[in-house]
Amino acid sequence: MSVLNEFMELLSGHFDNSEQFEEMKKEGKVFPLARHINTVCNDRIDNIPAGFNGIFMLEESYYTTDGRTHASPHLFLFTEGEDGSVKLSSYDMPKGYDNDSFTFEKLGRLDFKSLKPSVKFTPAVYRFKDGCWEGGSVSMFSPVLKFTLFERFSRDRLEVSETMEVNGKRTFGYDDPIIYKRCSL
């Protein structure tokens, strides 16, 4: 099995942080209940060039805070580097979809030629280190809006740290990474 396929096997599936959420709630900490549904979707994309070695994944993220759930879907492309690293590139949401309709269940046919890489997101690079994959990136979404991503993936969990800063002041993110564990729906 290729490095990329092994990596994608770790990321594909349904994950939530319900265990961590309950622990934080007992400690009186404000923390989101978060869920990811990660689905490889190359089979829904037409006109992928012959010899294309990337894997597209639709990540459906749901964050519940104060009893309200916010959907945040993303289309990612994963490719394998010559050094055994894996690169994550983000793509703009395809036309005709919004945060509520961009789900695998509602995903129609997409045309590879119409997919646009995000110009704001700096690709994240992951390397295998000490039994897990880790990596991330820093993106400037605007001259004053900075997005920082750091992730660590292993067989038993996905650790995700995301922060947004406006003029150096954090406007989104938590001190602790969100720890997702595989679950069944």
N, C-alpha and C positions, 0 to 999 in steps of 0.2 A: 504494500500500500504506500502511496506517495505521501510525502510530508504534508502536502496541502489537503489530501483526503483525510488523513489522521486528524489534522487541525479542525477540519469542518465537522468531523464526527463528534468532536468535543462540543462544538458550538450549536449543532443542530438539535432541536427539540424544544420542550417546554420547561421553563425555569421560573422559580419565584424565590423571594426572600422571606417567606412567611415565618420561618424559624427565627431569623434575625429580627424581624419586625416584632414578634411576640417578646423577645428578650429586651428589645429597646423600650417597648411599651411598659414592661415591668419595672424598668429603670427610670421611667418617667421622661424618656428622651423622645423628642419629635423626630420621626423618621418615616419615610414612605413605605407603603406596602407596594412592592414592585413585581412585575411579571414580564417575562420575555417569551415570545414565541418566535423561534428562529427556523426558517424554512428555506432550503435551497430551491431556487426557482428557475434554473436554466431551461427547464422543460417548458416554461411559459414564455420564452423569449425567442422570437423568430429572427432569422437572418444573422445568427451568430456565425462569424467567419470560420471557415475550415481551419483546423489547427489551433483554435482559440483554447487556451489552457486555464482560463479563469473560471471561478465559481461565484455566481450571484446568489446572494441571500437576502430575503426580506425579513427584517427584524421588526416585529411588532412589540413595542414597549408600552406598558400601561403602568402609570404611577397613581396611587391613591393616597391623598392627604386630606385631612379634614372632611372625610366622607365623599370627596369628589375625585373621580378618576379622569386622568388626562391621557389620551393616546398620543404616542410619538413614534410613528413608523419610519423606517429608513431602508433604503436599498443600498447594499454594500456589494462590492466586488472584491474577492480575495484572489491573490495571485502568489505564486511561489517564487522567491528570489533564488538566484544561483547559489547563494551562500546558505540555503536551507531556511531562510527567514520567510515569513508570510506577511504580505502587505495588504492592508485594508484600505480601499478607496471608497469614498462615499459618492453616491449619485443623487442628483436632484429627483424629487418625487415626479413620476411621469405625469403628463398632462391628463386631466380628467379625474384625478384622485385628490382626496384631501386626507387629513389625519384620521378621520373616521372610516373612510372607504378604502384606504390603502392597506388591505389585509390579504393574506393568501387566499382566504375563502372567497373574496370578491375580486381577486386578481384575474383579469382577462389576459388576452395575448398582448405582449409587448413587442415592439420592434427594436432590435439592437441598435439600429441606425438612429433612432430617436432618443436613446438614453444619453443623458448628459452628466459627465462627472461634475461634482460640486467644485466650484472655483474657490469657495471659502474654506473648505475642509482640507487640512494638511494630512496626507495619507499617514496612517499609523503602521508601524513596523513591529512585528512580534518575533521574538527569538526564544528558543527552548533553553531554559536555564533552571538548574536545580529541580528537575522533575516537573516543571510546568512551563507554559508559554506566558511571556510577559512583554508588554510594550505599550505604546501609545503615541500621542502627538500633541502638539500645541498649535492651535489655529487662531488666526486673527480674523474674526467674522466681519469686523469693521475696524477702523483705526482705534476705537476705544473698547471694543468687545472681544475679549479673549476667552477661548474655550480650551480647556485642558482635559485630556483623556489619558487615563492609565488603567490598564486591565491586566489581570492574571487569570489564566485558565488552566484547570487541571481536570482529571476525571470526575472528581467529586464536587467541584464548585467553580463558579465564575465570579471573580471579584472585579467590580467596576467602580472606578472613581471618575466622576465628571464634575467639573466646576466651570462656571461662567463668571467672568469679572468684567465690570464696567469701570473704566478708569482706575483699575487696580483694586476695586472693592467687590467682594464676592456677592453675587446676586442669586446664584443657584449652586447647589452642591452641599455636601455633608462632610463632617470631619472624618467619618468612617466610610470605607468603601461599602457599596451594596453587595452583599454576598448572596448570590443566587445558587440554588441547588436544583438539580433535575427533579421534575415532578411529572405526574401524569394527569391529564385532564379528562 
